[in-house]
Amino acid sequence: MGREAEYFSKDFDWEKLKWEVKSNPSLTYHFQPFDSNSSSLPSHSQDSQSWNQFHNRHFTGRIFKERRYLLKEFSELISCDKYSKVLEVGCGNGSIAFPILCDAEENKDISLNNSSSLGESKCCTNGVDFVTLIFTLSAVPLHRMSAAISECFSVLKPGGLLLFRDYGLYDMTLLRFELDKRVGFREYMRSDGTRSYFLCADTIRDLFTSSGFNELELEYCCVKSTNRRIGKSMHRVWVHRNFQKPF
């Protein structure tokens, strides 16, 4: 695992950031109603192709570093029973899988199923102890999120946990998007065709509980980072949740 990463989650107050953003006239377009046309929604194959091309370009992992804070933030992965099964959804370049596998080699046997499509994992139905859904749901169009979450629910054992983290409302990356990149309310498309939806706690709660999950934990992780090269501080916001499939 190398040097243990320092981890912070409460560097600033989310409500204060919300007030600052809402008070800035130059940012109001982010929160105006969006009149979407269902006929213009991209197909599933178009979304998949854009992300496949993205990961083919960035396969070395320079964009997404290993998430070494993972086991500190989701300690359930350390205290789990021997031979626990973990399904990583949206495996990307493996930045989630590698820290778990390193810990498994040192501490216990963990079976990790790495699948780009939950449809490929039907054999896991009701057979997985943990599902990690980390920085993945935001890449799914809003109208397809419920179906994706229902698939996660189906593969978990009764009592199994879904470990969730993703981009939160008022995150720095949301505020950087220009008006012409909006493709929905709080939903944006990059020039390479990949998309990002910025989630609020209430939206996540509604999506998961309507799929049958029980909510165990909910919070905004608010991290202030500094670009030393340009001397600029950045406010990062992520939604952090733990959900459980009822016994």
N, C-alpha and C positions, 0 to 999 in steps of 0.2 A: 504493500500500500504506500510505502514511502512516508514522507513527513505528514503528520496529521494536519489536516486543514483547520484553520480557525473558522468559526461559524458565527455569524451575527444574523439576527432576524428582527430586531426592534430598534433600529437606528433612528427612526423618526416616526411621527404619529400619522397614520393613514388619513384620519379625519382632517388633520391640518393640511396635508397635501391636497386632499380633495377640495378644500376651501380655496387654496392658492390657485389650483388649476381652473376651477370654476370662475374665479375672479379675474382671470386673464382673458381679455377680449379676443386676443389672437388665437385662442384655443377653442372658442365656442363651437366651431364647425364640427368638432369631434363628437359632440353630444346632441346635435340637432337630429330630429326624426329623419329616417331614411326610407324613401319610397322605393322598395325593391320590386323588381319585375321577375317573377318566378321563371319566365321563359329564358332569362339571361343567366340562370344559375349554371355553373359548370357541371359537367358530368363527373361521376366518380372516377372514370378512367382519366379524364383531364387532370384532376387533382392528384391522382396517383402518379401520373407521368411527370408532373412538375416536381414532386418530391423525390422521385427516383432520380431525375436528372440532377437535382440539388445534391443528393448524397453521392452521386457518381463524381461530381466536381469536388466535393469536400470529404472524400473518403479517408483522408489522413487523420482526421480528428482535430485539425487546427481550429475549426470553428467551435466545436463542442468538446471541451476538455472533460476528462474523467471527473465525475461528480463525487469527489472524495468526501464531501460532507454527508453523503447519502445515509450511511449507517449511523451517523450521529443524530441525524434528523428523524430517521425512521428506525428507531432502536428495536422495533419488533423483529427486524430481520436478523438481529444478533441473538435475541432471546428466544427465537423460535425453536421448535422441536427438531431433532435430528431427522434428516431425510425430507425436510419440507420442500414443497414444490413452489417455484416462483415463475409466473408468466409475465414477461416484459412486453407491453403493448407499444408498438411504434419503436422498434429497436434502433433505427437510425444507424449510427456508427458504433454502438456498443458502449457509450459513455455511462450508461446505467448498469449494464451487465458486468463490466469489468470489475468495479469495486465490490460487487456482491460475490463474484467468483473468487476474487482474491481473498475475501473473508472466509468463503467456504473452504478454501484450501487450508487456511490456517486454523479454523475453529470447528467446522462441522460439515456434513454432507448436505448440500443444497442442490436440488435439481432445478435448473433454470431453463425454461422453454422460451426461446427467442423467436417470435413470429411477427412477420409484417402484416399478417392477415389473421384475424380471429377465426375466420372460416377454415383456416388450415389447422386449427387446434380443437376440432370437434371432439377428438379423443380425450380432451381435458375436461369435458363437461362434468361439473360437480367434483372435480378432482384436484383443484389447485388451492394451495394454502394462501398465497399472496398474488395479487395482481398489482404491478406498478404501472401507473398511468401518469407519466411525468413529462411535461412539456410536449404533450401529444394531442390532447383534446382540442387545444386552441388551433391546431392545423386542420381540424375537421369542420366543414361548414355547419353552421348552427342547426340547420334543418336535418342533419344526419347525426347529431350528437346523441340523441336519445337511443337510437339503434345501436350505436357503438357501446354505450354504457350498459345496455341490456345484454349485449354479448359478454361483457366483462362479468356481469352478474351470473350469467349461465355457467361460466367455467369455474367459479369459486365453489369450494366446499361450504356447506352450512357453517357459519361462524368464521369463514375466511375473511381476510382483510384486503381492501383496495387502498393502496397508498397513492395519494394524488398531490401533484404540484403543477402549477401552470401560471401563465402570464396573467397578472391581475390588473384591474381597472386603475388608471392613472400611472401605469408603468411608463418609464422614460421612452420606451420604444413606441408606445402608442402615440405619444405627443410628437414624435418625429415624423409620423406619416403626413404627407400632404393631402389636401382635399381630394385630389383626383385619384387617390389610392383607396378611397372608401368604396366598399362593395356591399356594405350592410351596416346596421347599427353596431358600432364598436368592432366592426369586421373590415379587414384591409387586405389588399392583394399587392404583393411585391412585384417588381418588374420581371422576375423570373417565373411568375405564375403561382408561387406558393402563397398561402394565405395565413392570416393570423387573426384570431378572435380574442378579445381581452375580456376576461371573466370577472364577474363580481360574485361575492359570497352568496347572495340570494339566488342568482341564476344556477350556480353549482348545486346548492341545496335542493332546489326544485327538480333539477335534472336527475340527481341521484336518488332522492327519496321517491320520486315517481316511478323509478325503475325497481324499487323494492329494498334499497339499501337503508341501513340505519346510520345516522351521522354520529361519529364518536368525537371528532375534533374539527374545529374550524378556526382559521385565523388568516390574517394578511401578514406575510413576511415582508418587512420593509427594510431594505438594505441600501445604505449609502456607500457608493464606491467612488473612487477618485482616479481620474486619468492623469497620472503624474506628468505625462509628456506635455499635455496642454493645460494642466492645472485646473481641470473642470470636474466638479462633483456631479454624480448622477444618482437619481432616485429610482431604485428598482423595486417593483412591487410584484409579489407572487402570491397566489392563493394556495394555501396548504390545507389539506383535508385528509382525514382517515375515515373510511366507511367500512361497515361490516355487513356481510350477508347474514340475515337472521338464522338462528339455529332451527 
